[in-house]
Amino acid sequence: MAKKLHSPGNRFSVDDTIGKEAFVYQQITKNGIGKISLSLYDLTHEVDALSLNGEEIASFTQVKIIKKADERTVVVSPIR
């Protein structure tokens, strides 16, 4: 009976975040890594992020996810 209740759910993939908007949760330092927060599949996810131009991006700045850097990190650009 319990097996019927099990659901595989949606698996989170960094690939699914490309093109989405998010906000900087933890400041992205100049040429460094920070964290962004976004809603995907009705859940909030925190993802490591780099700035597209290596610039510093302050916390709470709205950004767009441009591409994947690796399996756990995305590249973002501020929305101006």
C-alpha positions, 0 to 999 in steps of 0.5 A: 500500500505504501508503494502506491504513495511514492512519487518520483517527483520532479528532479531538479536540473541546472539545465532547466533554469536557463532563461529563467529569472532569479534573485541574488541570495548571496552576493556574487563577488567580483570574479567569484561565486555567489548564490541565487534563488529561484522558483522552479516546479513550485519549489524554491531552489538555491543555485551557485552562480557566476556573473557573466562579465565577472562583475560584482552583483549585490544581494537581492538584485534580479538576474537572468540565468544565461547559461550553465557553467557546470552541473551545480553552477549557472552564469547570470546577468543583472536585469537592468 
